[in-house]
């Protein structure tokens, strides 16, 4: 047998050591693998700005004409190894930024950390700082006592005046504020309006279209930030490939969900141990229909449908989920929102809802974390371990970070006595979040307060009933006029409302929850969620757009938001088929949206309150279709009506003229009215 060859990889020939090359390699390795890339960039920015500030001081000194004993040392303070003026320059820059320009303590911390890191990596200048004329500089000048005192004073200033005294602090948004905002949003842009937009309703005004785009975008954006605890720039960087739809739990309930992969979570992609594993930062999003104000499962999916309608196609894997959209609805699918623009959108959205607080990039992150840890219902609150993982905090994350997000607010909540005048107040300081009071038996005082409230509500209801009875005894309804609610308005009954909705009828919910036909199969993931993902719906079975709607009662009318499709103004449609043939097909063939053909519509569908919407279009199609059916073939029809090649309007005129369908009033034709007027004049 042949002897196996040696498969061991040969080592390259040794390279002769070179001191300068080794120093360069070490510096490069420190840049790439020392600090995170984002932190390194911030440090470089602070150092660059300090050098720029130092150059201005040197320029002012020279321009003053004065003689300084330390002029040489001051001018070279930041060049190479530190000298006796280096600590002074760092100190002056801290004073300029934090006291003169009134920046917050985070800016001071960043400047101090940048220079401390700079000299820590310079040989011979680590450790405590000291200087004397004989031995020169020892240790790190960024750790000079004067510099440390200034950093401490900056923190004391912010602590004394509050963070808001020097900068716009990221205030946590509460679940109550999210609910108030969503209720306002749905009052401006109800789900019925979104349904009409997705059905390409041509009667929508530009303002209504803009409202649909703006409000569905902001509902999805805010609920995503509150659920995933993302900063605004992280939410803006989400792409279609990061979302996988139509996933199902392998359990007895087969619960549906979708996943979101947060590749751009701050700090994760910069960690040296980060291997971009899709399991380590993949979030499973379930339907939270009992919390419609933060139900990301629903709001994000509706926004994806609106975005698809704007693009007239599916979103490609590399395109943004929250792209820039101009005022005309043009989508720039690869362009991210800048920090300034998205911040302005958030401010305008919440201020329009009546909230005057400042919400910034961390507001949804802090609000979501505090809700899950402290304010969620009992039994649904998360442990600190879950909070740490969900928020993307490292295992060795400083306690101060979590304190800022969670425990500071908890302490303020437990020590607050602003509700001292309330007769049945919760004793927050005796148990975590006052849980003991929430699960304890009600007191006699609470029973009395509840009874008093219910009694007052019954009195109000009784008064309303008396007023209604008085109204109906004095007002007589015309014959045939029903008091039933118009189907075009959302139902508020429990049986006909979606669990997640803010008052949408079952029929509209069914359409909104059914995805439009896909133009092509997206290979990156499954289709969008289907209509059956609400397994916990309690309302009556809904009628699909092409299902049982043919069985509607005559008074129900066409589906809300439905319009008879328009016909091209030209006599040729896009596929070359004459427009009059399209009208005949609409008359004879079943419509997928209504379930029946135009010719079979109940009379109530195109009369009464529906007359203005449907009667004219239906009559035009019926006139052409009935006339065509009188002829054996299309050729015979076009020979009888050459105007068929000139357009729908001229064809209709020709048919009506031939059938002598000129309008005749009760006083006869125009000629007969003229003769009657002449006879009356002669007799008088």
C-alpha positions as CSV (number, residue, x, y, z in Angstrom):
1,X,0.0,0.0,0.0
2,X,1.1,3.5,-0.7
3,X,2.3,5.5,2.2
4,X,0.1,8.3,3.1
5,X,1.7,11.7,2.5
6,X,2.2,14.1,5.3
7,X,-0.8,16.3,5.3
8,X,0.5,18.6,8.1
9,X,0.5,22.2,7.0
10,X,4.0,23.6,6.6
11,X,4.8,26.6,8.7
12,X,6.0,29.7,6.9
13,X,9.6,30.7,7.3
14,X,10.2,32.7,10.5
15,X,10.3,36.5,10.1
16,X,13.1,38.4,11.7
17,X,11.9,40.5,14.6
18,X,11.6,44.2,14.0
19,X,11.0,46.5,16.9
20,X,9.2,49.2,14.9
21,X,7.0,46.7,13.2
22,X,6.1,45.0,16.4
23,X,5.1,48.3,18.0
24,X,2.9,49.1,15.0
25,X,1.3,45.6,15.2
26,X,0.6,46.1,18.9
27,X,-1.0,49.5,18.3
28,X,-3.1,48.1,15.5
29,X,-4.3,45.2,17.7
30,X,-5.1,47.6,20.5
31,X,-7.3,49.7,18.1
32,X,-9.1,46.6,16.7
33,X,-9.5,44.4,19.8
34,X,-9.1,46.7,22.8
35,X,-12.2,48.9,23.1
36,X,-15.4,48.4,21.2
37,X,-15.4,50.2,17.8
38,X,-18.1,52.6,18.8
39,X,-16.3,53.5,22.1
40,X,-13.0,53.9,20.2
41,X,-14.6,56.3,17.7
42,X,-16.1,58.3,20.6
43,X,-12.7,58.5,22.4
44,X,-11.0,59.6,19.2
45,X,-13.6,62.3,18.7
46,X,-13.1,63.7,22.3
47,X,-9.3,63.7,21.8
48,X,-9.6,65.5,18.4
49,X,-11.9,68.1,19.9
50,X,-9.5,68.6,22.8
51,X,-6.6,69.2,20.5
52,X,-8.7,71.7,18.5
53,X,-9.6,73.5,21.7
54,X,-5.9,73.5,22.7
55,X,-4.9,75.0,19.4
56,X,-7.3,77.9,20.0
57,X,-5.8,78.6,23.4
58,X,-2.3,78.6,22.0
59,X,-3.5,81.0,19.2
60,X,-5.0,83.3,21.8
61,X,-1.9,83.3,24.0
62,X,0.3,84.3,21.0
63,X,-2.1,87.0,19.9
64,X,-2.1,88.5,23.4
65,X,1.6,89.5,23.2
66,X,2.2,88.4,26.8
67,X,5.2,86.3,27.9
68,X,4.5,83.0,29.6
69,X,7.1,81.0,31.5
70,X,5.4,77.7,30.5
71,X,4.8,78.8,26.8
72,X,6.9,75.9,25.4
73,X,5.4,73.3,27.6
74,X,1.8,74.6,27.1
75,X,2.1,74.5,23.3
76,X,3.4,70.9,23.3
77,X,1.1,69.7,26.2
78,X,-0.8,67.2,24.0
79,X,2.0,66.2,21.8
80,X,3.7,62.9,22.7
81,X,4.4,62.2,26.4
82,X,2.6,64.5,28.9
83,X,4.3,67.4,30.5
84,X,3.3,69.7,33.4
85,X,0.7,71.5,31.4
86,X,-1.1,68.4,30.0
87,X,-3.5,68.1,33.0
88,X,-4.3,71.8,32.9
89,X,-5.4,71.6,29.2
90,X,-7.6,68.6,30.0
91,X,-9.1,70.5,32.9
92,X,-9.7,73.7,30.9
93,X,-11.5,71.6,28.2
94,X,-13.8,70.0,30.8
95,X,-14.7,73.5,32.2
96,X,-15.4,74.8,28.7
97,X,-17.7,71.9,27.7
98,X,-19.5,71.3,31.0
99,X,-19.7,74.7,32.7
100,X,-19.4,77.2,29.8
101,X,-21.4,75.2,27.2
102,X,-23.5,73.5,29.9
103,X,-23.1,70.0,28.6
104,X,-24.1,67.1,30.9
105,X,-21.9,64.9,33.1
106,X,-21.9,62.2,30.4
107,X,-19.8,64.6,28.2
108,X,-17.4,65.1,31.1
109,X,-17.1,61.4,31.7
110,X,-16.4,60.8,28.0
111,X,-13.6,63.4,27.9
112,X,-12.0,62.1,31.1
113,X,-12.3,58.4,30.0
114,X,-10.8,59.2,26.5
115,X,-7.6,60.9,27.9
116,X,-7.3,58.3,30.7
117,X,-7.3,55.5,28.1
118,X,-4.9,57.5,25.9
119,X,-2.2,57.8,28.6
120,X,-2.9,54.3,30.0
121,X,-1.7,52.9,26.7
122,X,1.4,55.1,26.7
123,X,4.3,53.3,28.3
124,X,5.3,54.7,31.7
125,X,2.2,56.8,32.4
126,X,-0.2,54.5,34.2
127,X,-1.3,54.9,37.7
128,X,-1.8,57.9,40.0
129,X,-0.6,61.3,38.8
130,X,2.2,63.4,40.3
131,X,4.5,66.1,39.1
132,X,7.7,67.8,40.4
133,X,10.4,69.8,38.7
134,X,13.0,67.1,39.3
135,X,11.2,64.0,38.2
136,X,8.7,65.5,35.8
137,X,5.3,63.8,35.2
138,X,4.5,60.5,36.7
139,X,1.3,58.6,36.2
140,X,-1.7,59.5,34.1
141,X,-2.4,63.3,33.8
142,X,-6.1,62.5,33.3
143,X,-6.1,61.3,36.9
144,X,-4.6,64.4,38.3
145,X,-6.5,65.5,41.5
146,X,-7.7,68.8,39.9
147,X,-9.1,66.9,36.9
148,X,-10.8,64.3,39.2
149,X,-12.3,67.1,41.4
150,X,-13.7,68.9,38.3
151,X,-15.4,65.6,37.1
152,X,-16.8,65.2,40.5
153,X,-18.1,68.7,40.6
154,X,-19.9,68.2,37.2
155,X,-21.7,65.2,38.6
156,X,-22.7,67.1,41.7
157,X,-24.1,69.9,39.7
158,X,-26.3,67.5,37.6
159,X,-27.3,65.6,40.7
160,X,-28.3,68.8,42.5
161,X,-30.2,70.4,39.7
162,X,-31.5,67.2,38.2
163,X,-30.4,65.8,34.9
164,X,-33.1,67.9,33.2
165,X,-31.4,71.0,34.5
166,X,-28.6,70.7,32.0
167,X,-29.9,68.4,29.3
168,X,-33.0,66.7,28.0
169,X,-33.1,63.5,30.0
170,X,-34.6,60.4,28.5
171,X,-37.9,60.2,30.3
172,X,-39.5,56.7,30.5
173,X,-42.8,56.6,28.7
174,X,-45.5,54.8,30.7
175,X,-48.1,52.3,29.6
176,X,-50.8,54.8,30.4
177,X,-49.2,57.3,28.0
178,X,-48.9,54.7,25.3
179,X,-52.6,53.9,25.7
180,X,-53.6,57.5,25.6
181,X,-51.5,58.1,22.5
182,X,-52.9,55.0,20.7
183,X,-56.5,56.0,21.5
184,X,-55.9,59.4,20.0
185,X,-54.2,57.9,17.0
186,X,-57.1,55.6,16.3
187,X,-59.5,58.5,16.6
188,X,-57.7,60.3,13.8
189,X,-56.9,57.2,11.7
190,X,-59.4,54.3,12.6
191,X,-58.9,50.8,11.2
192,X,-61.7,51.4,8.8
193,X,-59.6,54.1,7.1
194,X,-56.6,51.7,6.9
195,X,-58.9,49.1,5.4
196,X,-60.0,51.5,2.7
197,X,-56.3,52.4,2.0
198,X,-55.4,48.8,1.6
199,X,-58.3,48.3,-0.8
200,X,-57.0,51.2,-2.9
201,X,-60.1,53.2,-2.4
202,X,-60.0,56.0,-4.9
203,X,-62.3,58.2,-2.8
204,X,-59.6,58.7,-0.1
205,X,-58.4,62.3,0.1
206,X,-54.7,63.1,0.2
207,X,-55.0,64.0,3.9
208,X,-56.6,60.6,4.7
209,X,-53.8,58.8,2.8
210,X,-51.2,60.8,4.7
211,X,-52.9,60.0,8.0
212,X,-52.8,56.3,7.3
213,X,-49.1,56.3,6.4
214,X,-48.1,58.5,9.3
215,X,-50.2,56.8,12.0
216,X,-49.6,53.2,11.0
217,X,-45.8,54.0,10.9
218,X,-45.8,55.6,14.3
219,X,-47.9,52.9,15.9
220,X,-45.5,50.2,14.6
221,X,-42.4,52.2,15.5
222,X,-43.5,53.1,19.1
223,X,-44.8,49.6,19.9
224,X,-41.6,48.0,18.5
225,X,-39.4,50.3,20.7
226,X,-41.5,49.7,23.8
227,X,-41.6,45.9,23.2
228,X,-38.0,45.3,22.2
229,X,-36.5,48.1,24.3
230,X,-34.7,49.4,21.2
231,X,-33.1,52.8,20.9
232,X,-34.5,54.8,18.1
233,X,-31.6,54.3,15.8
234,X,-31.7,50.6,16.3
235,X,-35.4,50.5,15.4
236,X,-34.6,52.6,12.3
237,X,-32.0,50.0,11.2
238,X,-34.4,47.0,11.2
239,X,-34.5,45.3,7.8
240,X,-37.0,42.8,6.2
241,X,-34.4,40.0,6.5
242,X,-34.4,40.5,10.3
243,X,-38.0,39.4,10.6
244,X,-39.4,35.9,10.1
245,X,-43.1,35.6,10.0
246,X,-45.5,32.6,10.5
247,X,-43.6,30.7,13.3
248,X,-45.6,28.4,15.5
249,X,-44.8,27.1,19.0
250,X,-44.5,23.3,19.1
251,X,-47.0,22.9,21.9
252,X,-50.6,21.9,22.4
253,X,-51.8,25.3,21.5
254,X,-49.7,25.8,18.3
255,X,-49.3,29.4,19.2
256,X,-48.3,31.7,16.3
257,X,-45.5,34.2,16.6
258,X,-42.8,35.9,14.6
259,X,-39.1,36.5,15.3
260,X,-37.0,39.6,15.2
261,X,-33.2,39.4,14.9
262,X,-31.6,42.5,16.4
263,X,-28.2,42.6,14.7
264,X,-27.7,46.3,15.4
265,X,-28.3,46.2,19.1
266,X,-25.8,48.8,20.6
267,X,-22.6,47.1,21.8
268,X,-23.4,43.6,20.7
269,X,-21.8,43.7,17.3
270,X,-18.8,45.4,18.8
271,X,-18.0,42.9,21.5
272,X,-14.9,40.8,20.9
273,X,-16.9,37.6,21.8
274,X,-19.8,38.4,19.5
275,X,-20.2,35.7,16.9
276,X,-23.4,37.0,15.3
277,X,-25.4,34.0,16.4
278,X,-29.0,34.5,15.4
279,X,-30.2,32.7,18.5
280,X,-28.4,34.9,21.0
281,X,-30.3,38.1,20.0
282,X,-33.5,36.8,18.4
283,X,-36.7,37.8,20.0
284,X,-40.0,35.9,19.7
285,X,-43.0,38.3,19.4
286,X,-46.4,37.0,20.4
287,X,-49.9,38.5,20.1
288,X,-50.6,40.7,23.1
289,X,-54.2,41.4,22.2
290,X,-55.0,42.3,25.8
291,X,-52.5,45.2,25.5
292,X,-53.5,46.8,22.2
293,X,-51.4,50.0,22.9
294,X,-48.2,48.0,22.8
295,X,-49.2,45.0,20.7
296,X,-46.2,45.0,18.3
297,X,-47.4,41.7,16.8
298,X,-50.4,43.5,15.3
299,X,-49.1,47.1,14.7
300,X,-45.9,46.0,12.9
301,X,-47.8,43.6,10.7
302,X,-50.4,46.3,9.7
303,X,-47.5,48.7,8.9
304,X,-45.9,46.0,6.7
305,X,-49.2,45.7,4.7
306,X,-49.3,49.5,4.3
307,X,-45.7,49.6,3.2
308,X,-46.4,46.8,0.7
309,X,-49.4,48.8,-0.7
310,X,-47.1,51.8,-1.1
311,X,-44.4,49.8,-2.9
312,X,-46.9,47.7,-4.9
313,X,-44.7,44.7,-4.1
314,X,-43.2,42.8,-1.2
315,X,-40.4,44.3,0.7
316,X,-37.0,42.9,-0.3
317,X,-34.8,41.3,2.3
318,X,-32.2,44.1,2.3
319,X,-34.8,46.9,2.5
320,X,-35.7,48.8,5.7
321,X,-38.8,48.2,7.7
322,X,-39.0,51.8,8.7
323,X,-37.7,53.7,5.6
324,X,-38.0,57.4,4.8
325,X,-41.3,58.3,3.0
326,X,-41.9,61.7,1.4
327,X,-45.1,63.7,1.6
328,X,-46.3,62.2,-1.7
329,X,-46.0,58.6,-0.4
330,X,-42.8,57.8,-2.3
331,X,-40.7,55.2,-0.3
332,X,-36.9,55.4,-0.1
333,X,-36.5,51.8,1.0
334,X,-32.8,52.0,1.6
335,X,-32.6,55.4,3.3
336,X,-32.6,55.5,7.1
337,X,-34.1,58.3,9.2
338,X,-31.6,60.6,10.7
339,X,-31.6,61.0,14.5
340,X,-32.9,64.6,14.1
341,X,-35.8,63.6,11.8
342,X,-37.0,60.6,13.7
343,X,-36.8,62.6,17.0
344,X,-38.9,65.4,15.5
345,X,-41.5,62.9,14.3
346,X,-41.7,61.4,17.8
347,X,-42.1,64.8,19.4
348,X,-44.8,65.9,17.0
349,X,-46.7,62.6,17.4
350,X,-46.8,62.7,21.2
351,X,-47.5,66.4,21.5
352,X,-50.4,66.0,19.1
353,X,-51.7,63.3,21.5
354,X,-51.6,65.8,24.3
355,X,-48.3,64.7,26.0
356,X,-45.9,67.5,26.8
357,X,-43.0,65.6,28.2
358,X,-39.8,65.1,26.2
359,X,-39.4,61.6,24.8
360,X,-35.9,60.8,23.4
361,X,-34.0,57.8,22.1
362,X,-34.1,55.9,25.4
363,X,-37.7,56.7,26.4
364,X,-39.2,53.5,24.9
365,X,-36.3,51.4,26.2
366,X,-36.7,52.7,29.7
367,X,-40.5,52.6,29.6
368,X,-40.6,49.0,28.3
369,X,-38.1,47.8,30.9
370,X,-39.8,49.5,33.8
371,X,-43.2,48.2,32.7
372,X,-42.1,44.5,32.5
373,X,-40.1,44.7,35.7
374,X,-42.5,46.8,38.0
375,X,-45.8,47.8,36.4
376,X,-47.1,44.7,34.6
377,X,-49.9,42.9,36.3
378,X,-49.0,40.6,39.1
379,X,-47.8,37.3,37.8
380,X,-46.6,38.8,34.5
381,X,-43.6,40.8,35.8
382,X,-40.1,39.7,34.7
383,X,-37.1,38.8,36.8
384,X,-34.0,40.8,36.8
385,X,-32.3,38.0,34.8
386,X,-34.9,38.2,32.0
387,X,-34.6,42.0,32.0
388,X,-30.9,41.9,31.7
389,X,-31.1,39.5,28.7
390,X,-34.0,41.2,26.9
391,X,-32.3,44.6,27.2
392,X,-29.0,43.4,25.8
393,X,-27.1,44.2,29.0
394,X,-23.9,42.1,29.5
395,X,-23.5,39.8,32.4
396,X,-20.9,42.1,33.9
397,X,-22.9,45.3,33.2
398,X,-22.5,47.9,36.0
399,X,-25.2,48.0,38.6
400,X,-25.6,51.7,38.0
401,X,-27.0,51.1,34.5
402,X,-29.8,48.8,35.7
403,X,-30.4,51.1,38.7
404,X,-30.9,54.0,36.3
405,X,-33.4,52.0,34.2
406,X,-35.3,50.2,37.0
407,X,-34.6,50.8,40.6
408,X,-34.4,54.6,40.7
409,X,-38.0,54.7,39.4
410,X,-39.0,52.0,41.9
411,X,-37.6,54.0,44.8
412,X,-39.4,57.1,43.7
413,X,-42.6,55.1,43.4
414,X,-42.4,53.4,46.8
415,X,-41.5,56.7,48.6
416,X,-44.1,58.9,46.9
417,X,-47.0,60.1,49.0
418,X,-48.6,62.3,46.4
419,X,-51.9,60.3,46.7
420,X,-52.1,60.8,50.5
421,X,-55.6,62.4,50.1
422,X,-57.0,59.3,48.4
423,X,-59.1,57.4,50.8
424,X,-58.1,53.9,49.6
425,X,-54.4,54.3,48.8
426,X,-52.0,51.4,48.3
427,X,-49.2,51.0,50.8
428,X,-46.3,50.9,48.4
429,X,-43.6,50.8,51.0
430,X,-44.7,47.7,52.8
431,X,-44.3,45.3,49.8
432,X,-42.8,45.2,46.3
433,X,-44.9,47.7,44.3
434,X,-47.7,47.4,46.9
435,X,-48.5,43.8,45.8
436,X,-49.7,42.9,49.2
437,X,-52.6,45.4,49.1
438,X,-53.5,44.3,45.6
439,X,-54.0,40.7,46.5
440,X,-55.4,41.2,50.0
441,X,-59.2,41.1,50.8
442,X,-61.0,44.4,50.3
443,X,-61.8,46.4,53.4
444,X,-65.2,47.7,54.6
445,X,-64.1,51.2,53.4
446,X,-63.4,49.8,49.9
447,X,-66.8,48.1,49.8
448,X,-68.5,51.3,50.8
449,X,-66.6,53.3,48.2
450,X,-67.4,50.7,45.5
451,X,-71.1,50.7,46.4
452,X,-71.2,54.5,46.3
453,X,-69.6,54.6,42.8
454,X,-72.0,51.9,41.4
455,X,-75.0,53.6,42.8
456,X,-74.0,56.9,41.1
457,X,-73.5,55.1,37.8
458,X,-76.9,53.5,38.1
459,X,-78.5,56.9,38.6
460,X,-76.8,58.3,35.5
461,X,-78.0,55.3,33.5
462,X,-81.5,55.6,34.8
463,X,-81.6,59.3,33.8
464,X,-80.4,58.4,30.3
465,X,-83.1,55.8,29.9
466,X,-85.8,58.3,30.9
467,X,-84.5,60.8,28.4
468,X,-84.5,58.2,25.6
469,X,-88.0,57.2,26.4
470,X,-89.2,60.8,26.3
471,X,-87.5,61.2,22.9
472,X,-89.0,58.2,21.2
473,X,-92.5,59.0,22.5
474,X,-92.4,62.4,20.8
475,X,-90.6,61.6,17.6
476,X,-92.3,59.4,14.9
477,X,-90.0,57.5,12.6
478,X,-91.0,57.5,8.9
479,X,-92.2,54.1,7.6
480,X,-89.5,51.8,6.5
481,X,-86.7,53.7,8.2
482,X,-84.6,51.4,10.4
483,X,-82.9,52.4,13.7
484,X,-80.1,50.0,13.1
485,X,-76.5,51.2,13.1
486,X,-75.0,52.0,9.7
487,X,-72.6,49.2,8.7
488,X,-70.1,51.8,7.6
489,X,-69.4,52.7,11.2
490,X,-67.3,50.6,13.6
491,X,-69.2,48.5,16.0
492,X,-68.5,48.9,19.7
493,X,-70.1,45.7,20.8
494,X,-67.9,43.1,22.5
495,X,-69.0,40.4,20.1
496,X,-68.0,42.3,17.0
497,X,-64.7,43.8,18.0
498,X,-61.2,42.3,17.6
499,X,-59.4,41.7,20.8
500,X,-56.6,44.0,19.7
501,X,-58.6,46.7,18.1
502,X,-60.0,50.1,19.1
503,X,-63.5,49.5,17.8
504,X,-63.4,47.8,14.3
505,X,-66.3,45.8,12.9
506,X,-65.9,42.1,12.4
507,X,-66.1,42.4,8.6
508,X,-63.4,45.1,8.5
509,X,-61.2,43.2,10.9
510,X,-61.5,40.1,8.7
511,X,-60.2,42.1,5.7
512,X,-57.5,43.9,7.7
513,X,-56.3,40.6,9.1
514,X,-56.1,38.8,5.7
515,X,-53.1,39.6,3.6
516,X,-53.5,40.7,0.0
517,X,-52.4,38.3,-2.7
518,X,-48.6,38.1,-2.9
519,X,-47.0,39.0,-6.2
520,X,-44.2,36.5,-5.6
521,X,-43.0,34.1,-2.9
522,X,-40.4,35.7,-0.7
523,X,-37.7,33.2,-0.3
524,X,-36.2,34.9,2.7
525,X,-39.2,34.1,5.0
526,X,-42.7,32.9,5.1
527,X,-45.8,35.0,4.2
528,X,-47.2,37.7,6.4
529,X,-49.5,36.5,9.2
530,X,-52.8,35.1,8.0
531,X,-56.2,35.9,9.3
532,X,-56.4,33.0,11.7
533,X,-53.6,34.0,14.1
534,X,-56.0,35.3,16.7
535,X,-56.9,32.0,18.3
536,X,-58.4,33.7,21.3
537,X,-61.1,35.7,19.5
538,X,-64.5,35.6,21.3
539,X,-66.6,37.4,18.7
540,X,-69.0,35.7,16.2
541,X,-67.5,34.1,13.1
542,X,-66.6,36.8,10.6
543,X,-67.4,36.8,6.9
544,X,-64.4,36.8,4.6
545,X,-64.3,39.1,1.6
546,X,-65.0,36.3,-0.8
547,X,-66.8,33.9,1.4
548,X,-70.3,34.3,3.0
549,X,-70.8,37.9,2.2
550,X,-73.2,36.9,-0.5
551,X,-75.5,35.8,2.2
552,X,-75.7,39.3,3.7
553,X,-79.1,40.7,4.4
554,X,-80.4,43.3,1.9
555,X,-80.0,46.1,4.4
556,X,-76.3,45.3,5.1
557,X,-75.0,46.8,1.8
558,X,-71.7,46.1,0.2
559,X,-68.6,45.6,2.4
560,X,-67.6,48.9,4.1
561,X,-65.1,50.8,2.0
562,X,-66.0,48.8,-1.2
563,X,-66.0,50.7,-4.5
564,X,-67.0,49.5,-8.0
565,X,-63.7,49.3,-9.9
566,X,-63.1,52.1,-12.3
567,X,-62.8,51.6,-16.0
568,X,-59.9,53.2,-18.0
569,X,-60.9,56.3,-19.8
570,X,-59.3,55.1,-23.0
571,X,-61.3,52.5,-25.0
572,X,-58.5,50.0,-24.6
573,X,-57.5,48.5,-21.3
574,X,-54.0,47.6,-20.4
575,X,-54.3,44.0,-21.7
576,X,-55.8,45.2,-25.0
577,X,-59.4,44.2,-24.0
578,X,-62.0,46.9,-24.9
579,X,-63.3,48.8,-21.9
580,X,-66.9,47.9,-22.6
581,X,-66.1,44.3,-22.2
582,X,-64.6,44.9,-18.8
583,X,-67.9,46.6,-17.8
584,X,-69.9,43.6,-19.0
585,X,-67.7,41.2,-17.0
586,X,-68.2,43.3,-13.9
587,X,-72.0,43.1,-14.5
588,X,-72.1,39.3,-15.2
589,X,-69.2,37.8,-13.1
590,X,-69.0,37.4,-9.4
591,X,-66.9,40.0,-7.5
592,X,-64.3,38.5,-5.1
593,X,-64.9,41.4,-2.6
594,X,-68.7,41.1,-2.5
595,X,-69.3,37.5,-3.5
596,X,-71.9,38.3,-6.1
597,X,-72.1,40.0,-9.5
598,X,-73.4,43.5,-10.0
599,X,-76.6,42.2,-11.8
600,X,-77.5,40.3,-8.6
601,X,-77.1,43.1,-6.1
602,X,-80.1,43.6,-3.8
603,X,-81.9,46.8,-4.4
604,X,-80.9,48.3,-1.0
605,X,-77.2,48.0,-2.1
606,X,-77.6,50.8,-4.7
607,X,-80.5,52.8,-3.3
608,X,-81.1,55.0,-0.3
609,X,-77.9,56.0,1.4
610,X,-75.9,53.9,-1.0
611,X,-77.3,55.6,-4.1
612,X,-74.6,58.2,-4.4
613,X,-71.8,55.6,-4.2
614,X,-73.0,52.8,-6.4
615,X,-76.2,53.6,-8.5
616,X,-74.6,55.5,-11.4
617,X,-71.7,53.1,-12.0
618,X,-74.0,50.1,-11.7
619,X,-76.5,51.6,-14.1
620,X,-73.8,52.3,-16.7
621,X,-72.6,48.7,-16.6
622,X,-76.1,47.3,-16.8
623,X,-77.0,49.5,-19.8
624,X,-74.1,48.3,-21.8
625,X,-74.3,44.6,-20.7
626,X,-78.1,44.3,-21.4
627,X,-77.7,45.9,-24.8
628,X,-74.8,43.6,-25.7
629,X,-76.8,40.5,-24.8
630,X,-79.3,41.4,-27.5
631,X,-76.8,40.6,-30.1
632,X,-75.4,37.3,-31.1
633,X,-71.7,38.3,-31.2
634,X,-69.3,41.1,-30.4
635,X,-69.0,41.8,-34.1
636,X,-72.7,42.4,-34.4
637,X,-72.6,44.6,-31.4
638,X,-69.7,46.8,-32.7
639,X,-71.4,47.0,-36.1
640,X,-74.6,48.3,-34.5
641,X,-72.6,50.7,-32.2
642,X,-69.4,52.0,-33.9
643,X,-69.1,54.4,-31.0
644,X,-67.8,51.4,-28.9
645,X,-64.4,52.1,-30.3
646,X,-64.6,55.8,-29.2
647,X,-65.0,55.3,-25.5
648,X,-67.5,54.4,-22.8
649,X,-69.2,57.8,-22.7
650,X,-69.9,57.9,-26.4
651,X,-71.1,54.3,-26.4
652,X,-73.6,55.0,-23.6
653,X,-74.9,58.1,-25.5
654,X,-75.4,56.0,-28.6
655,X,-77.2,53.2,-26.7
656,X,-79.5,55.7,-25.0
657,X,-80.2,57.6,-28.2
658,X,-81.0,54.4,-30.1
659,X,-83.4,53.2,-27.4
660,X,-84.9,56.7,-27.2
661,X,-84.1,57.0,-23.6
662,X,-84.2,60.8,-23.5
663,X,-85.3,62.1,-20.2
664,X,-89.0,63.1,-20.2
665,X,-90.4,65.1,-17.3
666,X,-94.0,64.9,-16.0
667,X,-94.8,68.0,-18.2
668,X,-93.7,66.2,-21.4
669,X,-90.9,66.7,-23.8
670,X,-89.3,70.2,-24.3
671,X,-91.2,70.7,-27.6
672,X,-94.5,69.7,-25.8
673,X,-93.8,72.2,-23.0
674,X,-93.1,75.0,-25.5
675,X,-96.4,74.3,-27.3
676,X,-98.3,74.3,-24.0
677,X,-96.7,77.6,-23.0
678,X,-97.8,79.2,-26.4
679,X,-101.4,77.9,-26.0
680,X,-101.6,79.2,-22.4
681,X,-100.3,82.6,-23.6
682,X,-102.9,82.8,-26.5
683,X,-105.8,81.9,-24.2
684,X,-104.8,84.5,-21.7
